[in-house]
């Protein structure tokens, strides 16, 4: 029976382990609920997330006076709460660590609030790198 213990542990722990690196072909399905919201298209989101997080849901960046979390680099300064900034406005009413998993539901809810309040300009990479020539960000399958 002891020889099955490692297999049992792997079987129990495996569902908890999640990939953090997405591809531009996986993103359209994951971001379908935000496509067109405030006139921002999927190719724009794919381009923007590539430039800010490299499609990595576990990206954390120290940015001077704030820390930015996840695929969308959501800041602890205003949008979420963490131990580093307990006085955050926490407009999205969540902990920042929620933006580090592969369930993008809470990320997208927060992104919509950011778009409503700040607009797409919140993500500086968008204007500089993702406002034209977007066909390269479409997934081409053969």
C-alpha positions as CSV (number, residue, x, y, z in Angstrom):
1,X,0.0,0.0,0.0
2,X,2.9,2.4,0.7
3,X,4.0,2.2,-2.9
4,X,0.7,3.8,-4.0
5,X,1.1,6.8,-1.6
6,X,3.3,8.9,-4.0
7,X,0.8,8.3,-6.8
8,X,-2.1,9.2,-4.6
9,X,-0.4,12.5,-3.6
10,X,0.3,13.4,-7.2
11,X,-3.3,12.7,-8.1
12,X,-4.5,14.9,-5.3
13,X,-2.0,17.7,-5.9
14,X,-2.1,17.8,-9.7
15,X,-5.3,19.7,-10.1
16,X,-3.9,22.5,-7.8
17,X,-0.9,23.0,-10.1
18,X,-1.9,25.5,-12.9
19,X,0.0,26.7,-15.8
20,X,0.7,30.5,-15.8
21,X,2.0,31.0,-19.3
22,X,-0.8,31.5,-21.8
23,X,-0.5,31.8,-25.6
24,X,-2.1,34.2,-28.0
25,X,-4.3,31.3,-29.2
26,X,-5.6,30.5,-25.7
27,X,-6.4,34.1,-24.8
28,X,-9.4,34.7,-27.2
29,X,-11.4,32.1,-25.4
30,X,-10.4,33.3,-22.0
31,X,-11.0,37.0,-22.8
32,X,-14.3,36.6,-24.8
33,X,-16.2,38.3,-22.0
34,X,-14.2,41.5,-22.4
35,X,-14.2,41.5,-26.3
36,X,-15.6,44.8,-27.4
37,X,-16.1,46.2,-23.9
38,X,-15.6,50.0,-24.2
39,X,-14.7,49.4,-27.9
40,X,-11.5,47.5,-27.0
41,X,-11.1,44.4,-29.3
42,X,-9.5,41.0,-28.6
43,X,-6.4,41.7,-30.7
44,X,-5.9,44.9,-28.7
45,X,-6.1,42.9,-25.4
46,X,-3.8,40.2,-26.7
47,X,-1.2,42.7,-27.8
48,X,-1.6,44.7,-24.5
49,X,-1.3,41.7,-22.2
50,X,1.7,40.5,-24.2
51,X,3.5,43.7,-23.6
52,X,2.6,44.2,-20.0
53,X,2.8,40.6,-18.6
54,X,4.1,38.4,-21.4
55,X,0.8,36.4,-21.2
56,X,1.9,35.3,-17.7
57,X,-0.9,35.3,-15.1
58,X,1.6,35.2,-12.3
59,X,3.5,38.3,-13.2
60,X,4.3,40.7,-10.4
61,X,6.0,44.0,-11.1
62,X,7.2,46.5,-8.5
63,X,6.5,49.9,-10.2
64,X,7.8,52.7,-8.0
65,X,5.0,53.3,-5.5
66,X,2.8,50.3,-6.4
67,X,2.9,46.6,-7.2
68,X,1.1,45.3,-10.3
69,X,-0.4,41.9,-10.5
70,X,-1.3,39.3,-13.1
71,X,-2.1,39.2,-16.7
72,X,-3.5,42.7,-16.7
73,X,-1.0,44.2,-14.3
74,X,-3.6,45.5,-11.9
75,X,-2.2,47.9,-9.3
76,X,-2.4,47.6,-5.5
77,X,-2.5,51.4,-5.4
78,X,-6.2,51.7,-6.3
79,X,-7.7,48.4,-7.5
80,X,-6.9,45.6,-5.1
81,X,-5.6,45.1,-1.5
82,X,-2.4,43.4,-0.4
83,X,0.0,43.5,2.6
84,X,2.2,46.0,0.9
85,X,-0.6,48.6,0.6
86,X,-3.3,48.1,3.2
87,X,-4.6,51.6,2.5
88,X,-5.4,50.9,-1.1
89,X,-8.7,52.2,-2.4
90,X,-9.5,48.6,-3.3
91,X,-12.0,49.6,-6.0
92,X,-12.3,46.1,-7.2
93,X,-13.0,44.8,-3.7
94,X,-10.5,41.9,-3.8
95,X,-7.1,40.8,-2.8
96,X,-4.4,41.3,-5.4
97,X,-3.4,37.6,-5.2
98,X,-6.7,36.8,-6.9
99,X,-5.1,38.2,-10.1
100,X,-2.3,35.6,-10.0
101,X,-4.3,32.5,-10.9
102,X,-5.6,31.2,-14.2
103,X,-9.2,32.0,-13.4
104,X,-9.6,35.3,-15.1
105,X,-13.2,35.9,-14.0
106,X,-12.2,38.3,-11.2
107,X,-9.5,39.9,-13.3
108,X,-12.0,40.7,-16.1
109,X,-14.5,42.1,-13.6
110,X,-11.8,44.5,-12.3
111,X,-10.6,45.3,-15.8
112,X,-14.1,46.4,-16.7
113,X,-14.1,48.8,-13.7
114,X,-10.7,50.1,-14.7
115,X,-12.1,50.7,-18.2
116,X,-15.2,52.5,-16.9
117,X,-13.1,54.8,-14.7
118,X,-9.7,55.2,-16.4
119,X,-10.3,53.9,-19.9
120,X,-7.8,51.9,-22.0
121,X,-5.2,54.6,-21.3
122,X,-4.6,52.9,-17.9
123,X,-2.4,50.5,-19.9
124,X,0.3,52.7,-21.4
125,X,1.5,49.9,-23.7
126,X,-1.9,50.0,-25.5
127,X,-1.5,53.4,-27.1
128,X,2.2,53.0,-27.8
129,X,2.2,49.4,-29.1
130,X,-1.4,48.1,-29.7
131,X,-3.5,50.7,-31.5
132,X,-2.8,49.6,-35.1
133,X,-1.4,46.7,-37.1
134,X,-3.3,44.3,-34.9
135,X,-3.6,41.4,-37.4
136,X,-0.4,39.9,-36.1
137,X,-2.1,39.3,-32.7
138,X,-4.8,37.1,-34.3
139,X,-4.4,33.4,-33.8
140,X,-3.9,31.7,-37.1
141,X,-4.6,28.0,-37.0
142,X,-4.2,25.7,-39.9
